Amino acid sequence: MSFIKWSFNAYAQSQFKGMTFSCPDPEGKGCVTTGEEILALYSMDEYSVWQCGLALAGITTIFSTLGYVILRVNSRKYMKMAVCSLPSPSSSYSAALNGGGDVV
């Protein structure tokens, strides 16, 4: 499930398929002359570009869903707000406002 493997595989296929290279060695030993040979040398010809794209889409979907589920399960549970009543005029707070003493 390597995102880098699948994306590099698709990139290499899109760059090297159909290419031809010249070989400076007259005997041709150790030379790679086509892009398909390079892909086969590094085992990047097993999957098509579309298969790599589908694998990348699947990896993205799996990790996004997994992240959502983990955040949803571990998120802080918020308490419902309770309706609070206002203090009655006879409380110590209203007495303090009227100059009758300190708030306790």
DRENKETI-491697 format. One record per residue: x, y, z of N, C-alpha, C in turn; residue number from 1. Coordinates in nm, 3 decimals, padded with zeros to 5 digits. Example, Ala and Ser with C-alpha at 12.3 -4.5 7.8 and 13.67 -1.06 7.14 Angstrom:
REM DRENKETI-491697
+---------+---------+---------+---------+---------+---------+---------+---------+---------+------+
:    n.c1 :    n.c2 :    n.c3 :   ca.c1 :   ca.c2 :   ca.c3 :    c.c1 :    c.c2 :    c.c3 : resi :
+---------+---------+---------+---------+---------+---------+---------+---------+---------+------+
:  01.319 : -00.569 :  00.780 :  01.230 : -00.450 :  00.780 :  01.320 : -00.330 :  00.780 :    1 :
:  01.285 : -00.225 :  00.708 :  01.367 : -00.106 :  00.714 :  01.290 :  00.003 :  00.787 :    2 :
+---------+---------+---------+---------+---------+---------+---------+---------+---------+------+
This chain:
REM DRENKETI-491697
+---------+---------+---------+---------+---------+---------+---------+---------+---------+------+
:    n.c1 :    n.c2 :    n.c3 :   ca.c1 :   ca.c2 :   ca.c3 :    c.c1 :    c.c2 :    c.c3 : resi :
+---------+---------+---------+---------+---------+---------+---------+---------+---------+------+
:  00.082 : -00.118 :  00.000 :  00.000 :  00.000 :  00.000 :  00.087 :  00.125 :  00.000 :    1 :
:  00.182 :  00.127 : -00.088 :  00.272 :  00.241 : -00.097 :  00.222 :  00.340 : -00.202 :    2 :
:  00.187 :  00.459 : -00.157 :  00.142 :  00.564 : -00.247 :  00.253 :  00.601 : -00.345 :    3 :
:  00.376 :  00.604 : -00.296 :  00.490 :  00.642 : -00.379 :  00.517 :  00.537 : -00.487 :    4 :
:  00.506 :  00.409 : -00.452 :  00.531 :  00.302 : -00.550 :  00.435 :  00.313 : -00.668 :    5 :
:  00.307 :  00.326 : -00.638 :  00.207 :  00.329 : -00.744 :  00.218 :  00.455 : -00.830 :    6 :
:  00.244 :  00.568 : -00.767 :  00.254 :  00.692 : -00.844 :  00.381 :  00.692 : -00.929 :    7 :
:  00.493 :  00.642 : -00.875 :  00.616 :  00.638 : -00.954 :  00.605 :  00.537 : -01.068 :    8 :
:  00.536 :  00.427 : -01.043 :  00.515 :  00.327 : -01.148 :  00.435 :  00.387 : -01.264 :    9 :
:  00.328 :  00.458 : -01.232 :  00.248 :  00.522 : -01.338 :  00.328 :  00.629 : -01.410 :   10 :
:  00.407 :  00.706 : -01.336 :  00.489 :  00.811 : -01.397 :  00.593 :  00.750 : -01.490 :   11 :
:  00.660 :  00.645 : -01.447 :  00.764 :  00.582 : -01.530 :  00.703 :  00.526 : -01.658 :   12 :
:  00.587 :  00.464 : -01.648 :  00.523 :  00.409 : -01.768 :  00.484 :  00.519 : -01.866 :   13 :
:  00.433 :  00.630 : -01.812 :  00.392 :  00.737 : -01.903 :  00.513 :  00.805 : -01.968 :   14 :
:  00.628 :  00.798 : -01.905 :  00.747 :  00.863 : -01.960 :  00.828 :  00.772 : -02.054 :   15 :
:  00.836 :  00.643 : -02.023 :  00.928 :  00.555 : -02.096 :  00.865 :  00.472 : -02.207 :   16 :
:  00.733 :  00.451 : -02.206 :  00.672 :  00.370 : -02.311 :  00.687 :  00.438 : -02.446 :   17 :
:  00.736 :  00.362 : -02.543 :  00.751 :  00.412 : -02.678 :  00.880 :  00.488 : -02.706 :   18 :
:  00.964 :  00.504 : -02.606 :  01.090 :  00.577 : -02.626 :  01.197 :  00.486 : -02.682 :   19 :
:  01.287 :  00.542 : -02.759 :  01.405 :  00.469 : -02.808 :  01.529 :  00.549 : -02.773 :   20 :
:  01.637 :  00.478 : -02.744 :  01.763 :  00.540 : -02.704 :  01.874 :  00.491 : -02.795 :   21 :
:  01.972 :  00.574 : -02.815 :  02.089 :  00.531 : -02.893 :  02.194 :  00.477 : -02.797 :   22 :
:  02.270 :  00.384 : -02.845 :  02.371 :  00.319 : -02.762 :  02.511 :  00.361 : -02.811 :   23 :
:  02.590 :  00.424 : -02.723 :  02.723 :  00.467 : -02.766 :  02.821 :  00.350 : -02.780 :   24 :
:  02.789 :  00.237 : -02.719 :  02.877 :  00.120 : -02.726 :  02.850 :  00.048 : -02.859 :   25 :
:  02.953 :  00.032 : -02.944 :  02.930 : -00.032 : -03.075 :  02.887 : -00.178 : -03.063 :   26 :
:  02.929 : -00.246 : -02.959 :  02.890 : -00.387 : -02.942 :  02.751 : -00.400 : -02.882 :   27 :
:  02.704 : -00.296 : -02.816 :  02.569 : -00.299 : -02.760 :  02.558 : -00.374 : -02.629 :   28 :
:  02.672 : -00.400 : -02.563 :  02.668 : -00.472 : -02.435 :  02.626 : -00.375 : -02.324 :   29 :
:  02.529 : -00.415 : -02.249 :  02.484 : -00.334 : -02.136 :  02.402 : -00.212 : -02.174 :   30 :
:  02.364 : -00.202 : -02.298 :  02.284 : -00.087 : -02.342 :  02.136 : -00.123 : -02.342 :   31 :
:  02.059 : -00.025 : -02.306 :  01.914 : -00.038 : -02.312 :  01.868 :  00.055 : -02.422 :   32 :
:  01.797 :  00.002 : -02.520 :  01.762 :  00.083 : -02.637 :  01.616 :  00.126 : -02.642 :   33 :
:  01.530 :  00.066 : -02.561 :  01.389 :  00.105 : -02.563 :  01.339 :  00.132 : -02.420 :   34 :
:  01.234 :  00.210 : -02.412 :  01.173 :  00.238 : -02.283 :  01.110 :  00.115 : -02.221 :   35 :
:  01.059 :  00.024 : -02.304 :  00.999 : -00.099 : -02.254 :  01.104 : -00.186 : -02.184 :   36 :
:  01.227 : -00.184 : -02.234 :  01.335 : -00.259 : -02.169 :  01.367 : -00.201 : -02.030 :   37 :
:  01.363 : -00.070 : -02.020 :  01.386 : -00.006 : -01.890 :  01.276 : -00.044 : -01.791 :   38 :
:  01.152 : -00.040 : -01.838 :  01.041 : -00.077 : -01.751 :  01.050 : -00.222 : -01.707 :   39 :
:  01.090 : -00.311 : -01.798 :  01.105 : -00.452 : -01.763 :  01.223 : -00.472 : -01.668 :   40 :
:  01.329 : -00.395 : -01.687 :  01.447 : -00.407 : -01.602 :  01.414 : -00.375 : -01.457 :   41 :
:  01.331 : -00.276 : -01.436 :  01.293 : -00.236 : -01.300 :  01.157 : -00.290 : -01.257 :   42 :
:  01.104 : -00.386 : -01.328 :  00.975 : -00.452 : -01.298 :  00.861 : -00.351 : -01.286 :   43 :
:  00.858 : -00.256 : -01.375 :  00.750 : -00.157 : -01.374 :  00.652 : -00.179 : -01.487 :   44 :
:  00.657 : -00.295 : -01.550 :  00.566 : -00.323 : -01.660 :  00.455 : -00.420 : -01.621 :   45 :
:  00.441 : -00.447 : -01.492 :  00.339 : -00.543 : -01.446 :  00.198 : -00.485 : -01.452 :   46 :
:  00.184 : -00.355 : -01.426 :  00.052 : -00.292 : -01.419 :  00.046 : -00.177 : -01.518 :   47 :
: -00.074 : -00.151 : -01.569 : -00.091 : -00.039 : -01.662 : -00.106 :  00.091 : -01.583 :   48 :
: -00.105 :  00.201 : -01.655 : -00.121 :  00.331 : -01.591 : -00.258 :  00.340 : -01.524 :   49 :
: -00.360 :  00.284 : -01.589 : -00.495 :  00.286 : -01.531 : -00.504 :  00.204 : -01.403 :   50 :
: -00.437 :  00.089 : -01.401 : -00.436 :  00.008 : -01.279 : -00.365 :  00.081 : -01.165 :   51 :
: -00.258 :  00.152 : -01.198 : -00.188 :  00.230 : -01.096 : -00.277 :  00.343 : -01.045 :   52 :
: -00.350 :  00.406 : -01.136 : -00.442 :  00.512 : -01.096 : -00.554 :  00.461 : -01.007 :   53 :
: -00.607 :  00.344 : -01.040 : -00.712 :  00.284 : -00.955 : -00.656 :  00.247 : -00.818 :   54 :
: -00.533 :  00.196 : -00.815 : -00.471 :  00.163 : -00.687 : -00.453 :  00.289 : -00.602 :   55 :
: -00.412 :  00.399 : -00.665 : -00.396 :  00.525 : -00.591 : -00.530 :  00.577 : -00.540 :   56 :
: -00.633 :  00.565 : -00.621 : -00.766 :  00.608 : -00.577 : -00.816 :  00.521 : -00.461 :   57 :
: -00.789 :  00.391 : -00.468 : -00.828 :  00.302 : -00.359 : -00.754 :  00.333 : -00.230 :   58 :
: -00.624 :  00.357 : -00.240 : -00.545 :  00.390 : -00.120 : -00.595 :  00.520 : -00.058 :   59 :
: -00.623 :  00.619 : -00.143 : -00.673 :  00.747 : -00.093 : -00.808 :  00.730 : -00.025 :   60 :
: -00.897 :  00.652 : -00.085 : -01.029 :  00.628 : -00.026 : -01.017 :  00.555 :  00.107 :   61 :
: -00.933 :  00.453 :  00.112 : -00.917 :  00.375 :  00.236 : -00.864 :  00.462 :  00.349 :   62 :
: -00.758 :  00.538 :  00.323 : -00.700 :  00.619 :  00.429 : -00.790 :  00.736 :  00.469 :   63 :
: -00.862 :  00.794 :  00.375 : -00.955 :  00.902 :  00.409 : -01.069 :  00.849 :  00.496 :   64 :
: -01.123 :  00.735 :  00.458 : -01.231 :  00.674 :  00.537 : -01.181 :  00.634 :  00.676 :   65 :
: -01.064 :  00.575 :  00.681 : -01.007 :  00.535 :  00.810 : -00.983 :  00.657 :  00.899 :   66 :
: -00.931 :  00.764 :  00.843 : -00.909 :  00.887 :  00.919 : -01.039 :  00.945 :  00.970 :   67 :
: -01.142 :  00.946 :  00.886 : -01.272 :  00.997 :  00.928 : -01.330 :  00.915 :  01.043 :   68 :
: -01.322 :  00.783 :  01.031 : -01.378 :  00.696 :  01.136 : -01.303 :  00.716 :  01.266 :   69 :
: -01.170 :  00.724 :  01.260 : -01.091 :  00.742 :  01.383 : -01.124 :  00.876 :  01.447 :   70 :
: -01.132 :  00.982 :  01.367 : -01.166 :  01.113 :  01.424 : -01.308 :  01.114 :  01.479 :   71 :
: -01.398 :  01.047 :  01.412 : -01.537 :  01.044 :  01.458 : -01.550 :  00.969 :  01.591 :   72 :
: -01.478 :  00.858 :  01.605 : -01.486 :  00.778 :  01.728 : -01.416 :  00.847 :  01.844 :   73 :
: -01.301 :  00.908 :  01.817 : -01.221 :  00.966 :  01.924 : -01.248 :  01.113 :  01.951 :   74 :
: -01.345 :  01.170 :  01.883 : -01.371 :  01.312 :  01.904 : -01.436 :  01.334 :  02.040 :   75 :
: -01.418 :  01.453 :  02.090 : -01.472 :  01.487 :  02.220 : -01.623 :  01.493 :  02.211 :   76 :
: -01.686 :  01.430 :  02.303 : -01.832 :  01.431 :  02.307 : -01.877 :  01.558 :  02.378 :   77 :
: -01.953 :  01.639 :  02.310 : -01.998 :  01.764 :  02.369 : -02.126 :  01.741 :  02.447 :   78 :
: -02.132 :  01.805 :  02.562 : -02.251 :  01.795 :  02.645 : -02.358 :  01.887 :  02.591 :   79 :
: -02.480 :  01.848 :  02.609 : -02.590 :  01.935 :  02.570 : -02.599 :  02.050 :  02.670 :   80 :
: -02.630 :  02.166 :  02.619 : -02.643 :  02.281 :  02.708 : -02.771 :  02.271 :  02.787 :   81 :
: -02.757 :  02.293 :  02.915 : -02.875 :  02.296 :  03.001 : -02.925 :  02.439 :  03.008 :   82 :
: -03.055 :  02.453 :  03.015 : -03.113 :  02.586 :  03.028 : -03.094 :  02.630 :  03.172 :   83 :
: -03.025 :  02.740 :  03.190 : -03.003 :  02.786 :  03.326 : -03.099 :  02.901 :  03.356 :   84 :
: -03.139 :  02.907 :  03.479 : -03.234 :  03.012 :  03.520 : -03.157 :  03.133 :  03.571 :   85 :
: -03.218 :  03.248 :  03.556 : -03.157 :  03.371 :  03.604 : -03.175 :  03.381 :  03.755 :   86 :
: -03.081 :  03.445 :  03.822 : -03.095 :  03.458 :  03.969 : -03.216 :  03.545 :  04.005 :   87 :
: -03.275 :  03.512 :  04.113 : -03.392 :  03.589 :  04.157 : -03.347 :  03.725 :  04.212 :   88 :
: -03.434 :  03.822 :  04.210 : -03.395 :  03.956 :  04.258 : -03.355 :  03.959 :  04.404 :   89 :
: -03.390 :  03.859 :  04.480 : -03.355 :  03.860 :  04.622 : -03.219 :  03.796 :  04.649 :   90 :
: -03.146 :  03.761 :  04.546 : -03.017 :  03.695 :  04.567 : -02.913 :  03.795 :  04.613 :   91 :
: -02.800 :  03.744 :  04.655 : -02.692 :  03.830 :  04.705 : -02.632 :  03.913 :  04.592 :   92 :
: -02.643 :  03.866 :  04.468 : -02.587 :  03.940 :  04.355 : -02.664 :  04.070 :  04.332 :   93 :
: -02.794 :  04.061 :  04.333 : -02.872 :  04.183 :  04.311 : -02.857 :  04.278 :  04.429 :   94 :
: -02.835 :  04.224 :  04.548 : -02.814 :  04.310 :  04.665 : -02.682 :  04.384 :  04.651 :   95 :
: -02.581 :  04.316 :  04.595 : -02.451 :  04.381 :  04.576 : -02.461 :  04.488 :  04.470 :   96 :
: -02.543 :  04.465 :  04.368 : -02.560 :  04.566 :  04.265 : -02.627 :  04.691 :  04.321 :   97 :
: -02.714 :  04.672 :  04.418 : -02.785 :  04.785 :  04.478 : -02.707 :  04.849 :  04.591 :   98 :
: -02.581 :  04.803 :  04.609 : -02.498 :  04.863 :  04.714 : -02.518 :  04.800 :  04.849 :   99 :
: -02.575 :  04.681 :  04.852 : -02.604 :  04.620 :  04.982 : -02.496 :  04.527 :  05.034 :  100 :
: -02.387 :  04.508 :  04.966 : -02.281 :  04.421 :  05.020 : -02.201 :  04.358 :  04.907 :  101 :
: -02.110 :  04.272 :  04.947 : -02.020 :  04.205 :  04.851 : -02.085 :  04.080 :  04.797 :  102 :
: -02.042 :  04.041 :  04.677 : -02.090 :  03.919 :  04.618 : -02.014 :  03.803 :  04.679 :  103 :
: -02.085 :  03.701 :  04.721 : -02.021 :  03.587 :  04.786 : -02.004 :  03.474 :  04.689 :  104 :
+---------+---------+---------+---------+---------+---------+---------+---------+---------+------+
